[in-house]
Amino acid sequence: MRNKIFSGLLWLSTAAVIIASVLIAVIMYQGSMTTMQHDLRQEAAFIKIGMEQGEKSYLQALQAEGNKVTRVTLVAPDGKVQYDNYVPAEKMLNHKDREEVQSALTDGVGWAERMSDTLSEKTFYYALRLENGDVLRVARTTDSVFATVAGSIPYMIAVVLLVAFVAMLLARRITDKMVLPLEQVDLEHPLENDTYDELAPFLTRISQQQKQVSEGLQQLRQKQNELTAITQSMNEGLILLNDRQNILSINDSAARLFGLQGNEVAGKNILTLERGQEVQELLQKVAAAGSGESLYQKDGRYYQLCGSSVGGKGSVLLIFDVTEKRAAETLRREFSANVSHELKTPLQSILGYAEIMKNGLVQEGDKQRFLEKIYSEAGHLIGLIDNIMKLSRLDEAAGDMKNLEMVELKKLAENTAQRLQAQASGKNITVCVSGCEVEVEGVPAILGEVIYNLIDNGIKYNRDGGRVDVTVAVAPGEAVLTFKDTGCGIGSADKERVFERFYRVDKSHFKETGGTGLGLSIVKHGILFHQGRIELESELEQGTTIKIFLPRK
């Protein structure tokens, strides 16, 4: 802007000077022409007076003086040239047909302007009729006029340059003074500026637009913050891609999954950061069909990838952790299969014994034994169903910590051991409960079931004359129950699986003891319900030690 104003002022002043100079030259030219005509008339009058006094002697004196500025010609009434101070008269043509000569013969005076055949220059003629009838003609060429004008051109150029220089200085100063208020305009506070009145509408408009932009930006920031808060708090991964599959946004869950830093991957292509076949296939599906899904596995976990195109201008990827879901489905299938198998076995046994008795194939002395078998299998079936129902109730109650009460663990363990005393005496097993009194917050029925199963297992899988010791202790922030027996123990290969549903270390031994394979699974779910943990130490033929840690208030 500064340069434009400066250039405009400079060119305007320079052009004005040039135009003024040209006009002056034109005026000078016209003035010189007028002066020349006036001079020709005066000179013709003077020559006429001289000739009337001295006739041709005056012309000879004029010729001798050598004045070549004004051309003097004397023409007879018949047009014959009698005298010319430029060219000998005898060499000149008849001038009767000349415009100025004809006017002088008719009107007494005559003017003409034309190219001279003799001088080959544009010439001005003035003719005056003498008393004797002759015509006196004086003439001058335009050279004298042009010489006058041309003589002033160097001065005019000097004036133009001087004025241009002064104009440049003034234009610079004027430009600075004009631009300075504009440069000092505070656009952050447009209405507080003291500047040109003409800028008031402009500054008012800027203030309004600033207010609109500020409000728009505030709304955008608020929406961005809301979106960021929502996406960052999502457990699911969220990735926004543009049409070139470059990352526009990625939340923390997705960044952790792919091992990325969310603030460092914006703008990078997702395939340069994650080259998994599943991701490539998903992006191809989204590009081809507009949406797609794929299963992604990493670090032992499973993720469901869902992609959707956004109007062909990008895509959205959602990532769901389905590890627990797949594990639950697997567990459900296995549980269904195990339940079917475990229920089928005693039912088939009961059906077989009943069918034999129905067909009368049992001797009278064996009926009691068959009835006892049916009764035993029915009891095993009822126990299995009861354990399954207990597990179902624990699964349904998972995460529901309502209706809790304070439970004294040592007293609960003593009461449970008392209930199993008859079973322990039958196998000559000593059950001993010791330790300190500790209270935890929990559900007495579930904790009692946990203690019952652990003591019951210690009795079932113990040797004759063995021991089951239950110890209640206190640790920082925890209550610790230790169940130690002198039984057959568990091999290292089975330690990781004994808490699975229906898992049995020795199936033949389970048949003898009547185990269902759900006891330790019930123990595990009961401890998890109370947000505790469990530890197992065991070796074959060296007994088993199980420790339960429950949080204390």
MARLUM-115584 format. One record per residue (C-alpha): residue number from 1; chain; x negated, y, z negated. Coordinates in steps of 0.05 Angstrom, whole numbers. Each point is the difference from the previous one (the first is absolute). Example, Ala and Ser with C-alpha at 12.3 -4.5 7.8 and 13.67 -1.06 7.14 Angstrom:
MARLUM-115584
{1; 'A'; {-246; -90; -156}},
{2; 'A'; {-27; 69; 13}},
This chain:
MARLUM-115584
{1; 'A'; {0; 0; 0}},
{2; 'A'; {-56; 48; -18}},
{3; 'A'; {-35; -11; 67}},
{4; 'A'; {65; 8; 38}},
{5; 'A'; {16; 66; -34}},
{6; 'A'; {-71; 25; 10}},
{7; 'A'; {-2; -22; 73}},
{8; 'A'; {68; 31; 13}},
{9; 'A'; {-19; 67; -30}},
{10; 'A'; {-67; 1; 36}},
{11; 'A'; {28; -18; 68}},
{12; 'A'; {58; 49; -9}},
{13; 'A'; {-46; 58; -16}},
{14; 'A'; {-49; -18; 55}},
{15; 'A'; {55; -8; 51}},
{16; 'A'; {30; 66; -21}},
{17; 'A'; {-67; 35; 10}},
{18; 'A'; {-10; -33; 68}},
{19; 'A'; {70; 18; 23}},
{20; 'A'; {-9; 71; -25}},
{21; 'A'; {-66; 5; 37}},
{22; 'A'; {31; -25; 64}},
{23; 'A'; {57; 49; -7}},
{24; 'A'; {-49; 56; -13}},
{25; 'A'; {-39; -20; 62}},
{26; 'A'; {64; 1; 41}},
{27; 'A'; {19; 68; -29}},
{28; 'A'; {-70; 26; 14}},
{29; 'A'; {5; -26; 71}},
{30; 'A'; {67; 34; 10}},
{31; 'A'; {-27; 64; -32}},
{32; 'A'; {-61; -2; 44}},
{33; 'A'; {44; -9; 61}},
{34; 'A'; {42; 59; -20}},
{35; 'A'; {-62; 42; -15}},
{36; 'A'; {-30; -21; 67}},
{37; 'A'; {62; 22; 38}},
{38; 'A'; {0; 66; -38}},
{39; 'A'; {-74; 10; 16}},
{40; 'A'; {12; -16; 74}},
{41; 'A'; {54; 54; 4}},
{42; 'A'; {-44; 51; -34}},
{43; 'A'; {-60; -18; 41}},
{44; 'A'; {42; 4; 64}},
{45; 'A'; {25; 69; -21}},
{46; 'A'; {-71; 24; -14}},
{47; 'A'; {-26; -26; 67}},
{48; 'A'; {59; 32; 35}},
{49; 'A'; {-17; 67; -31}},
{50; 'A'; {-73; -8; 19}},
{51; 'A'; {17; -19; 71}},
{52; 'A'; {47; 59; 8}},
{53; 'A'; {-56; 46; -22}},
{54; 'A'; {-59; -33; 35}},
{55; 'A'; {33; -47; 49}},
{56; 'A'; {-45; -56; 21}},
{57; 'A'; {-62; 29; -33}},
{58; 'A'; {31; -20; -66}},
{59; 'A'; {5; -72; 23}},
{60; 'A'; {-72; 1; 23}},
{61; 'A'; {-21; 27; -67}},
{62; 'A'; {40; -55; -34}},
{63; 'A'; {-33; -52; 45}},
{64; 'A'; {-69; 27; -17}},
{65; 'A'; {15; -5; -74}},
{66; 'A'; {8; -76; 8}},
{67; 'A'; {62; -11; -42}},
{68; 'A'; {22; -71; 17}},
{69; 'A'; {52; -8; -57}},
{70; 'A'; {56; 32; 39}},
{71; 'A'; {9; -14; 74}},
{72; 'A'; {19; 62; 40}},
{73; 'A'; {31; -6; 69}},
{74; 'A'; {25; 55; 47}},
{75; 'A'; {52; -23; 50}},
{76; 'A'; {27; 41; 59}},
{77; 'A'; {75; 4; 12}},
{78; 'A'; {-8; -50; 56}},
{79; 'A'; {-33; -50; -48}},
{80; 'A'; {-71; 8; 23}},
{81; 'A'; {-51; -1; -57}},
{82; 'A'; {-40; 63; 0}},
{83; 'A'; {-41; -12; -63}},
{84; 'A'; {-14; -56; -50}},
{85; 'A'; {-55; 1; -52}},
{86; 'A'; {-6; -77; -1}},
{87; 'A'; {1; -18; 74}},
{88; 'A'; {-18; 42; 63}},
{89; 'A'; {65; 29; 28}},
{90; 'A'; {-13; -25; 70}},
{91; 'A'; {0; -72; -25}},
{92; 'A'; {67; 3; -33}},
{93; 'A'; {67; -19; 30}},
{94; 'A'; {59; 46; 9}},
{95; 'A'; {36; 12; -67}},
{96; 'A'; {66; 26; 24}},
{97; 'A'; {35; -65; -18}},
{98; 'A'; {-26; 1; -72}},
{99; 'A'; {56; 6; -51}},
{100; 'A'; {-31; 57; -40}},
{101; 'A'; {-17; 40; 64}},
{102; 'A'; {71; -6; 27}},
{103; 'A'; {29; 22; -68}},
{104; 'A'; {-48; 59; -2}},
{105; 'A'; {18; 22; 71}},
{106; 'A'; {74; -6; -16}},
{107; 'A'; {5; 20; -74}},
{108; 'A'; {-65; 37; -12}},
{109; 'A'; {-28; -54; -48}},
{110; 'A'; {-5; -75; 2}},
{111; 'A'; {-20; -59; -45}},
{112; 'A'; {-23; -70; 20}},
{113; 'A'; {-33; -61; -32}},
{114; 'A'; {-30; -56; 42}},
{115; 'A'; {-62; -39; 19}},
{116; 'A'; {-48; 44; 38}},
{117; 'A'; {-22; -28; 68}},
{118; 'A'; {-64; 39; -6}},
{119; 'A'; {-18; -13; -73}},
{120; 'A'; {35; -68; -7}},
{121; 'A'; {24; 22; -69}},
{122; 'A'; {66; 20; -30}},
{123; 'A'; {4; 75; 9}},
{124; 'A'; {46; 56; -23}},
{125; 'A'; {13; 56; 52}},
{126; 'A'; {27; 70; -9}},
{127; 'A'; {12; 43; 63}},
{128; 'A'; {13; 75; 2}},
{129; 'A'; {20; 39; 62}},
{130; 'A'; {-41; 63; 12}},
{131; 'A'; {26; 65; 27}},
{132; 'A'; {-30; -13; 68}},
{133; 'A'; {37; -66; 6}},
{134; 'A'; {-59; -45; -16}},
{135; 'A'; {7; -52; -55}},
{136; 'A'; {-50; -3; -57}},
{137; 'A'; {-2; -69; -31}},
{138; 'A'; {-38; -20; -62}},
{139; 'A'; {-8; -71; -26}},
{140; 'A'; {-30; -40; -56}},
{141; 'A'; {-9; -75; -8}},
{142; 'A'; {22; -40; -62}},
{143; 'A'; {-73; -12; -17}},
{144; 'A'; {-3; 63; -39}},
{145; 'A'; {62; -19; -40}},
{146; 'A'; {-25; -70; -12}},
{147; 'A'; {-68; 28; -20}},
{148; 'A'; {33; 43; -52}},
{149; 'A'; {39; -58; -29}},
{150; 'A'; {-59; -49; 6}},
{151; 'A'; {-44; 48; -37}},
{152; 'A'; {45; -6; -61}},
{153; 'A'; {3; -77; 1}},
{154; 'A'; {-65; -11; -42}},
{155; 'A'; {27; 47; -53}},
{156; 'A'; {66; -35; 2}},
{157; 'A'; {-34; -68; -9}},
{158; 'A'; {-41; 27; -58}},
{159; 'A'; {64; 26; -31}},
{160; 'A'; {34; -67; 10}},
{161; 'A'; {-57; -38; -33}},
{162; 'A'; {-3; 49; -57}},
{163; 'A'; {74; -3; -11}},
{164; 'A'; {-2; -76; 4}},
{165; 'A'; {-54; -3; -53}},
{166; 'A'; {38; 47; -45}},
{167; 'A'; {64; -39; 15}},
{168; 'A'; {-35; -64; -20}},
{169; 'A'; {-21; 29; -67}},
{170; 'A'; {69; 28; -12}},
{171; 'A'; {34; -64; 23}},
{172; 'A'; {-43; -41; -48}},
{173; 'A'; {16; 47; -58}},
{174; 'A'; {74; 3; 17}},
{175; 'A'; {2; -76; 8}},
{176; 'A'; {-32; -10; -68}},
{177; 'A'; {50; 48; -32}},
{178; 'A'; {58; -34; 34}},
{179; 'A'; {-22; -71; -16}},
{180; 'A'; {-23; 13; -72}},
{181; 'A'; {71; 2; -29}},
{182; 'A'; {16; -64; 38}},
{183; 'A'; {-62; -35; -27}},
{184; 'A'; {17; 20; -71}},
{185; 'A'; {70; -28; 5}},
{186; 'A'; {12; -50; -58}},
{187; 'A'; {40; -56; 33}},
{188; 'A'; {8; -35; -67}},
{189; 'A'; {43; 59; -23}},
{190; 'A'; {26; 31; 65}},
{191; 'A'; {49; 49; -31}},
{192; 'A'; {-53; 31; -46}},
{193; 'A'; {-41; 28; 58}},
{194; 'A'; {-5; 75; 15}},
{195; 'A'; {-10; 1; 75}},
{196; 'A'; {33; 23; 64}},
{197; 'A'; {75; 8; -2}},
{198; 'A'; {5; -38; 65}},
{199; 'A'; {-27; -62; -35}},
{200; 'A'; {55; 0; -52}},
{201; 'A'; {47; -47; 39}},
{202; 'A'; {-58; -45; 16}},
{203; 'A'; {-23; -4; -73}},
{204; 'A'; {72; -11; -23}},
{205; 'A'; {6; -57; 49}},
{206; 'A'; {-65; -30; -25}},
{207; 'A'; {24; 5; -72}},
{208; 'A'; {64; -36; 18}},
{209; 'A'; {-37; -54; 39}},
{210; 'A'; {-49; -8; -58}},
{211; 'A'; {57; -11; -47}},
{212; 'A'; {31; -51; 47}},
{213; 'A'; {-66; -36; 10}},
{214; 'A'; {-14; 0; -74}},
{215; 'A'; {68; -29; -15}},
{216; 'A'; {-9; -51; 55}},
{217; 'A'; {-69; -20; -25}},
{218; 'A'; {26; -6; -70}},
{219; 'A'; {56; -46; 23}},
{220; 'A'; {-49; -40; 41}},
{221; 'A'; {-48; -7; -59}},
{222; 'A'; {58; -21; -45}},
{223; 'A'; {22; -52; 50}},
{224; 'A'; {-71; -23; 11}},
{225; 'A'; {-11; -6; -75}},
{226; 'A'; {66; -38; -7}},
{227; 'A'; {-19; -46; 57}},
{228; 'A'; {-70; -10; -29}},
{229; 'A'; {28; -13; -69}},
{230; 'A'; {48; -51; 28}},
{231; 'A'; {-49; -35; 45}},
{232; 'A'; {-57; -1; -51}},
{233; 'A'; {46; -30; -53}},
{234; 'A'; {23; -55; 46}},
{235; 'A'; {-25; -70; -14}},
{236; 'A'; {8; -14; 74}},
{237; 'A'; {-52; 24; 49}},
{238; 'A'; {19; 55; 49}},
{239; 'A'; {-41; 21; 60}},
{240; 'A'; {20; 54; 51}},
{241; 'A'; {-33; -4; 69}},
{242; 'A'; {2; 46; 60}},
{243; 'A'; {10; -23; 72}},
{244; 'A'; {-75; -17; 4}},
{245; 'A'; {4; -43; -63}},
{246; 'A'; {-41; 50; -40}},
{247; 'A'; {18; 5; -74}},
{248; 'A'; {40; 61; -18}},
{249; 'A'; {15; -20; -72}},
{250; 'A'; {-13; -60; -45}},
{251; 'A'; {23; -11; -71}},
{252; 'A'; {-42; -29; -56}},
{253; 'A'; {31; -69; 3}},
{254; 'A'; {-18; -9; 74}},
{255; 'A'; {-69; 30; -11}},
{256; 'A'; {-15; -49; -56}},
{257; 'A'; {25; -58; 42}},
{258; 'A'; {-48; 16; 57}},
{259; 'A'; {-56; 23; -46}},
{260; 'A'; {2; 72; 26}},
{261; 'A'; {-4; 69; -29}},
{262; 'A'; {65; 36; 17}},
{263; 'A'; {-33; 69; 5}},
{264; 'A'; {-54; -25; 47}},
{265; 'A'; {38; -39; 54}},
{266; 'A'; {48; 54; 25}},
{267; 'A'; {-8; 8; 75}},
{268; 'A'; {-36; -66; 9}},
{269; 'A'; {27; -57; 42}},
{270; 'A'; {28; -55; -43}},
{271; 'A'; {-31; -54; 43}},
{272; 'A'; {-70; 27; -15}},
{273; 'A'; {15; -8; -74}},
{274; 'A'; {38; -66; 1}},
{275; 'A'; {-11; -49; 57}},
{276; 'A'; {44; -56; -27}},
{277; 'A'; {36; -39; 54}},
{278; 'A'; {66; 9; -37}},
{279; 'A'; {-6; 76; 2}},
{280; 'A'; {-17; 0; 74}},
{281; 'A'; {59; -46; 16}},
{282; 'A'; {47; 44; -40}},
{283; 'A'; {-22; 63; 37}},
{284; 'A'; {10; -35; 66}},
{285; 'A'; {71; -21; -20}},
{286; 'A'; {16; 71; -22}},
{287; 'A'; {-26; 29; 66}},
{288; 'A'; {38; -51; 42}},
{289; 'A'; {66; -8; -38}},
{290; 'A'; {2; 59; -47}},
{291; 'A'; {-4; -43; -63}},
{292; 'A'; {-33; -62; -26}},
{293; 'A'; {-22; -41; -60}},
{294; 'A'; {-59; -43; -18}},
{295; 'A'; {-29; -36; -61}},
{296; 'A'; {-68; 24; -24}},
{297; 'A'; {-44; -39; -48}},
{298; 'A'; {-58; 31; -38}},
{299; 'A'; {-37; -19; -64}},
{300; 'A'; {48; -57; -14}},
{301; 'A'; {62; 44; 4}},
{302; 'A'; {54; 5; 53}},
{303; 'A'; {28; 64; 29}},
{304; 'A'; {59; 11; 46}},
{305; 'A'; {-17; 53; 53}},
{306; 'A'; {60; 36; 30}},
{307; 'A'; {-9; 51; 56}},
{308; 'A'; {47; 47; 35}},
{309; 'A'; {-9; 50; 56}},
{310; 'A'; {20; 73; -11}},
{311; 'A'; {28; 24; 66}},
{312; 'A'; {-63; -20; 37}},
{313; 'A'; {-40; 54; -36}},
{314; 'A'; {-29; -45; -53}},
{315; 'A'; {17; -58; -46}},
{316; 'A'; {12; -17; -73}},
{317; 'A'; {-31; -61; -34}},
{318; 'A'; {29; -27; -64}},
{319; 'A'; {-39; -52; -41}},
{320; 'A'; {35; -44; -51}},
{321; 'A'; {-37; -45; -49}},
{322; 'A'; {38; -66; 7}},
{323; 'A'; {-50; -44; -38}},
{324; 'A'; {47; -9; -59}},
{325; 'A'; {59; -10; 46}},
{326; 'A'; {-36; -54; 39}},
{327; 'A'; {-24; -32; -65}},
{328; 'A'; {71; 2; -27}},
{329; 'A'; {27; -32; 63}},
{330; 'A'; {-54; -53; -3}},
{331; 'A'; {15; -11; -74}},
{332; 'A'; {74; -4; 14}},
{333; 'A'; {-10; -52; 55}},
{334; 'A'; {-46; -40; -44}},
{335; 'A'; {46; 7; -60}},
{336; 'A'; {60; -22; 41}},
{337; 'A'; {-39; -60; 26}},
{338; 'A'; {-26; -18; -69}},
{339; 'A'; {68; 8; -33}},
{340; 'A'; {32; -44; 53}},
{341; 'A'; {-54; -52; -10}},
{342; 'A'; {1; 3; -76}},
{343; 'A'; {76; -4; -3}},
{344; 'A'; {3; -55; 52}},
{345; 'A'; {-47; -47; -38}},
{346; 'A'; {41; -8; -65}},
{347; 'A'; {65; 1; 38}},
{348; 'A'; {-24; -56; 45}},
{349; 'A'; {-22; -39; -62}},
{350; 'A'; {67; 10; -34}},
{351; 'A'; {37; -18; 65}},
{352; 'A'; {-42; -63; 8}},
{353; 'A'; {12; -25; -71}},
{354; 'A'; {74; 17; 4}},
{355; 'A'; {7; -36; 67}},
{356; 'A'; {-34; -63; -28}},
{357; 'A'; {47; 1; -60}},
{358; 'A'; {60; 13; 45}},
{359; 'A'; {-15; -59; 44}},
{360; 'A'; {-7; -45; -62}},
{361; 'A'; {-72; -17; 14}},
{362; 'A'; {-21; 14; -71}},
{363; 'A'; {-1; -53; -52}},
{364; 'A'; {36; 13; -65}},
{365; 'A'; {-65; 6; -38}},
{366; 'A'; {-30; 52; 48}},
{367; 'A'; {59; 48; -1}},
{368; 'A'; {-26; 37; -61}},
{369; 'A'; {-67; 11; 33}},
{370; 'A'; {33; 25; 64}},
{371; 'A'; {45; 47; -40}},
{372; 'A'; {-62; 27; -37}},
{373; 'A'; {-34; 13; 68}},
{374; 'A'; {62; 36; 25}},
{375; 'A'; {3; 41; -65}},
{376; 'A'; {-75; 16; 5}},
{377; 'A'; {4; 22; 72}},
{378; 'A'; {62; 42; -15}},
{379; 'A'; {-36; 33; -58}},
{380; 'A'; {-60; 14; 45}},
{381; 'A'; {48; 29; 52}},
{382; 'A'; {34; 45; -52}},
{383; 'A'; {-68; 23; -25}},
{384; 'A'; {-23; 16; 70}},
{385; 'A'; {63; 40; 15}},
{386; 'A'; {-7; 35; -67}},
{387; 'A'; {-72; 21; 17}},
{388; 'A'; {20; 23; 69}},
{389; 'A'; {54; 44; -31}},
{390; 'A'; {-50; 28; -50}},
{391; 'A'; {-47; 19; 57}},
{392; 'A'; {57; 32; 39}},
{393; 'A'; {20; 41; -61}},
{394; 'A'; {-73; 23; -9}},
{395; 'A'; {-4; 19; 74}},
{396; 'A'; {65; 40; -6}},
{397; 'A'; {-23; 34; -64}},
{398; 'A'; {-69; 19; 28}},
{399; 'A'; {-12; 74; -12}},
{400; 'A'; {62; 8; -45}},
{401; 'A'; {-29; 17; -68}},
{402; 'A'; {67; 19; -32}},
{403; 'A'; {29; -29; -64}},
{404; 'A'; {-68; -16; -30}},
{405; 'A'; {-12; -11; -73}},
{406; 'A'; {-58; -10; -47}},
{407; 'A'; {-22; -73; -4}},
{408; 'A'; {-46; -28; -54}},
{409; 'A'; {-44; -50; 38}},
{410; 'A'; {-27; -43; -56}},
{411; 'A'; {70; -13; -28}},
{412; 'A'; {26; -15; 70}},
{413; 'A'; {-58; -49; 11}},
{414; 'A'; {13; -35; -67}},
{415; 'A'; {74; -8; 14}},
{416; 'A'; {-15; -28; 70}},
{417; 'A'; {-52; -49; -28}},
{418; 'A'; {52; -23; -51}},
{419; 'A'; {49; -15; 56}},
{420; 'A'; {-53; -44; 34}},
{421; 'A'; {-23; -34; -63}},
{422; 'A'; {39; -64; 13}},
{423; 'A'; {-30; -6; 70}},
{424; 'A'; {-69; 13; -28}},
{425; 'A'; {9; -52; -55}},
{426; 'A'; {22; -52; 51}},
{427; 'A'; {-68; 7; 35}},
{428; 'A'; {-39; 10; -65}},
{429; 'A'; {-18; 71; 21}},
{430; 'A'; {-15; 54; -51}},
{431; 'A'; {27; 70; 16}},
{432; 'A'; {-30; 56; -41}},
{433; 'A'; {19; 75; 3}},
{434; 'A'; {-48; 50; -32}},
{435; 'A'; {-22; 73; 5}},
{436; 'A'; {30; 67; -19}},
{437; 'A'; {68; 29; 7}},
{438; 'A'; {7; 42; 63}},
{439; 'A'; {61; 35; 30}},
{440; 'A'; {10; 14; 74}},
{441; 'A'; {59; 30; 38}},
{442; 'A'; {34; -52; 42}},
{443; 'A'; {57; -50; 11}},
{444; 'A'; {-2; -54; -55}},
{445; 'A'; {32; -54; 44}},
{446; 'A'; {-52; 9; 55}},
{447; 'A'; {-59; 2; -47}},
{448; 'A'; {28; -60; -37}},
{449; 'A'; {5; -38; 66}},
{450; 'A'; {-72; 18; 17}},
{451; 'A'; {-25; -26; -68}},
{452; 'A'; {44; -61; 4}},
{453; 'A'; {-27; -21; 69}},
{454; 'A'; {-72; 9; -21}},
{455; 'A'; {7; -41; -65}},
{456; 'A'; {42; -51; 37}},
{457; 'A'; {-53; -8; 54}},
{458; 'A'; {-53; -6; -54}},
{459; 'A'; {39; -57; -31}},
{460; 'A'; {19; -36; 66}},
{461; 'A'; {-70; -1; 30}},
{462; 'A'; {-39; -13; -64}},
{463; 'A'; {-33; -64; -24}},
{464; 'A'; {26; -41; -58}},
{465; 'A'; {-19; 33; -65}},
{466; 'A'; {-19; 66; 33}},
{467; 'A'; {12; 72; -20}},
{468; 'A'; {35; 63; 25}},
{469; 'A'; {-24; 63; -34}},
{470; 'A'; {38; 65; 9}},
{471; 'A'; {-37; 63; -23}},
{472; 'A'; {30; 71; -4}},
{473; 'A'; {-51; 56; 1}},
{474; 'A'; {-5; 75; 13}},
{475; 'A'; {-44; 35; 51}},
{476; 'A'; {-3; 75; 17}},
{477; 'A'; {69; 16; 27}},
{478; 'A'; {18; -74; 9}},
{479; 'A'; {26; -61; -36}},
{480; 'A'; {-36; -65; 17}},
{481; 'A'; {31; -69; -4}},
{482; 'A'; {-48; -58; 9}},
{483; 'A'; {25; -71; 15}},
{484; 'A'; {-55; -52; -6}},
{485; 'A'; {11; -75; 8}},
{486; 'A'; {-44; -63; 2}},
{487; 'A'; {35; -29; 61}},
{488; 'A'; {-23; -26; 67}},
{489; 'A'; {-19; 69; 27}},
{490; 'A'; {6; 29; 70}},
{491; 'A'; {-51; -6; 56}},
{492; 'A'; {-33; 62; 30}},
{493; 'A'; {35; -14; 67}},
{494; 'A'; {69; 5; -33}},
{495; 'A'; {-11; 59; -47}},
{496; 'A'; {22; 52; 53}},
{497; 'A'; {64; -37; 16}},
{498; 'A'; {28; -26; -65}},
{499; 'A'; {44; 62; -7}},
{500; 'A'; {33; -13; 68}},
{501; 'A'; {70; -27; 1}},
{502; 'A'; {5; -76; 4}},
{503; 'A'; {-76; -8; 2}},
{504; 'A'; {-22; -63; -36}},
{505; 'A'; {-71; -21; -15}},
{506; 'A'; {17; -74; -7}},
{507; 'A'; {69; -19; 27}},
{508; 'A'; {-1; -69; -30}},
{509; 'A'; {-15; 29; -69}},
{510; 'A'; {57; 51; 10}},
{511; 'A'; {47; -59; 13}},
{512; 'A'; {-20; -31; -66}},
{513; 'A'; {7; 65; -39}},
{514; 'A'; {63; 24; 36}},
{515; 'A'; {-32; 66; 22}},
{516; 'A'; {34; 43; 53}},
{517; 'A'; {-61; 40; 23}},
{518; 'A'; {35; 66; -20}},
{519; 'A'; {-23; 9; -72}},
{520; 'A'; {-63; 41; 13}},
{521; 'A'; {36; 38; 55}},
{522; 'A'; {52; 21; -52}},
{523; 'A'; {-57; 20; -47}},
{524; 'A'; {-33; 43; 54}},
{525; 'A'; {65; 36; 19}},
{526; 'A'; {18; 11; -73}},
{527; 'A'; {-68; 32; -14}},
{528; 'A'; {5; 43; 63}},
{529; 'A'; {69; 22; -21}},
{530; 'A'; {-31; 28; -64}},
{531; 'A'; {-57; 32; 41}},
{532; 'A'; {-51; -46; -31}},
{533; 'A'; {-54; -45; 27}},
{534; 'A'; {-22; -72; -8}},
{535; 'A'; {-68; -36; 0}},
{536; 'A'; {-14; -74; 8}},
{537; 'A'; {-62; -39; -22}},
{538; 'A'; {-1; -75; 10}},
{539; 'A'; {-44; -59; 19}},
{540; 'A'; {19; -72; 13}},
{541; 'A'; {3; -41; -64}},
{542; 'A'; {-22; 61; -40}},
{543; 'A'; {68; 30; -14}},
{544; 'A'; {32; 66; 22}},
{545; 'A'; {0; 70; -29}},
{546; 'A'; {52; 51; 24}},
{547; 'A'; {-1; 72; -25}},
{548; 'A'; {58; 48; 7}},
{549; 'A'; {-10; 76; -6}},
{550; 'A'; {61; 42; -14}},
{551; 'A'; {-1; 77; -5}},
{552; 'A'; {17; 30; -68}},
{553; 'A'; {33; 67; -12}},
